Amino acid sequence: MKALLRAGLVLATVACLAGSARAQNVELGLVGGATYSTLSGDFVESADWKWGGYLGGYLRYMINDYLGFAVNAAWLGKGANNVVTPADTVDVSLTYFELPLTLNVAFPLGGDWYAGAYAGGALGFQLSCSVSETDCASGTTGGIGKGSEWTIPVGAGVGRRVGEVIVALDARYAFGLSDVFQDVNVRTRTWNLLLRVIFPID
């Protein structure tokens, strides 16, 4: 599954970059918002959801009015509160630098409005990991953070052209494919609520 996802990411990246080199139907964007995440797995008996932040940018190339690719780069926070494990109850805080690559579909709604949906794959590089405010690298938390995480993001939203820019609001769900700790089956489940400011390059 991970090999298939890597292959898809490579192919989509090549298609996106090849198309964007023509500087046609290209959009640059800034994105910010909130994450709402929790943890699941064999090691987790129950866990509460945790709020975090999301900040980044992206490049999107539209093949036509309805279909395109987007490459994102973002910092985001994940984790969970009151994580009940066989040994203890803890809070888990994680931050990542994430690179999602998605296939985008747009639906013009008339006037300056449009709706859109997207899905793809994302590779996240773990920037920090703490369990009840103790760094995972200390070796005393019961879990050592892994360097990377694969997820599948799926989202939808609406946007409106305002002057020379497009303002869009979308919601995304990301399902974790890989564990966030070494040798422990724990994965993330994350909702993102995102505001985008998009700058079309004609």
N, C-alpha and C positions, 0 to 999 in steps of 0.2 A: 504493500500500500504506500509506504513512504517512497519507494523507488519510483512508483507511478506518479506520485505527487511531484517529486523532483523533476522528472522528465517533462511533466506538464508545465511546471514553472519555467524550465529552460526554453521550451518551445514558444510559450506565450511571451517570454521576455524578448526572444529574437524577433518575433512578429511585431511586437510593440515598438522596439527600437528601430527596426527597419522601416516601419511606417512613419514614425515620428521624425525620422531623418529628412522627410520631405517637407517638414514644417507646415503640414496641412491638416486641419481638423485636430489640432493639438490643444490641450488645455493644461494649464498649471494651476495648482490649488493649494490653499492652506486649510488645515482641518484641526479642529479642537473639540473637546467634549468630555464626557464622563464614561467611566467603565463601571460595571456592576457585575462582580464575579464571585465564584465560589469554587470549591474543590470537591472532587469525587474520586473514588477508587477503593480498592480492597482495604487500604489502611485507614480510610475515613468512615466512621460510623454515622456522623452527621456534621453539618457545617452551615454557618450563617453566611449570607451574602455580604460582600464588602465593596464600598465605593472607592474609585480611583480616578485618575486623570488620564487624558489622551491629548497629545499634541504632535502634529507632524505636517507633512505635505505630500503631494502626489503629482504624477504626470499621467495624463490620459490621452490616448490616441483613439479617435473614433473612425472606424473603417468606413462607415456611412452614417446616416441619421439615427440608426437604431442599434448598432453594434460596435463595441470597442474594447480595448484593453486598458488597464490602469496599473501602474506601479506606485506603491505607497512606501513611505518611510516615516516611522512614528515612534515616539516614546510613550509607554503606557504602564499603568499600575494594575496589578492583579492580586489575587489572594483570597482569603476568607477569614471570618471571625468565628470564634468559639468552635474551632475544629475539634471534634471529639474523636480521639484515637484510642486504641486498646490501652495505651500507656498514660495518656494525659489529655487535657483540654487546652488548646493553644490558639493563638492568632498567627496567621501566616501572611506576610507581606512580600510581594514580588514586583520587580520592575523589569521591563524588557525594552530593547530596541528591536522593532518589528518591521519586516519587509513583506507586506502582503502583495500578491499579484492576482488580479481578478479579471474575469470576463464580464463586461458590462453591457446591459441592454437598456435602451432608452425608449420611452413612449411619449411623444409629444401630446400634450393635452389641449393645445389651442392657445393662441395668444402667446404670452411669455412663459407659460407654465409647462413643465414636463414631469413625468414620473420615471423612476429607474429602478433596476434591480441588478445585483451582481453576486458572483460566487467565485471562489478560487482557492488558493492555498497561501499560507503565510509561514515564514520562518522567523522566529523570535530569538534574539540573543539575550540571555539573562544578564542584567546589569547588577541586580542586588537580590538578596534572599535573606529574610529574617523570620525567625519563629519566636513569638512573644518577645520581640525587640532584641533577640540574640542572633548575631550573624550566623548563617548556616555553616559557613566555613570554619567556625570554632570547633566543630566536631562534638558539641554537647547538646545539640538540638534534636538528635535522633534522625536527621536527614541532611544530606549534603546536596545543595542545589546543582542541577545539571546546566551545562553551558548553553543549551539551545532547546527550543520547543517548536514543534510543528502543529499548526492549527488549520481548520477549515472555516473561513469566514463566509457568511451568507447574509446579505443585507438588501434593504429597499428604502426608497425615500422619494421626496419631491423637491423640485427646485424651481426658481423663478429668475428670469433675467431682470436685473436692476441696473439700468444704464449700460456700462461697458463690462459689468461682471455678472456672474450668476451666484445666487445665494441658495444653498440647498441644505436640507435637514434629512438625515437618514438614521435608521436603526439597524444594527448589525448583531448577529449572534455568531460567536466563534467557539467551535468545539475542539478541545485539545486531543491531538492524536498521540502525543508522546508524554512521558512522565516528567514532572518538574523537579523530582528528587532522584538521586542515584539509588538504584536497587530498591525503590519503593514505588508501588503502583498508585500514584496520585496525579490526576490531570485537572486542567482548568476547564471551566465553562464560563463564558464571558459575554455579557451584553454590552454594546457600545451605543451611546446616543451622541451623534456627531453633527456639528455645524461646519459646513464647507463654504469657503469663498473661492470662486473659480474664475480664472482669468483666461478667456479664450484667446488663442493665437491664430489669427486668420492668415 
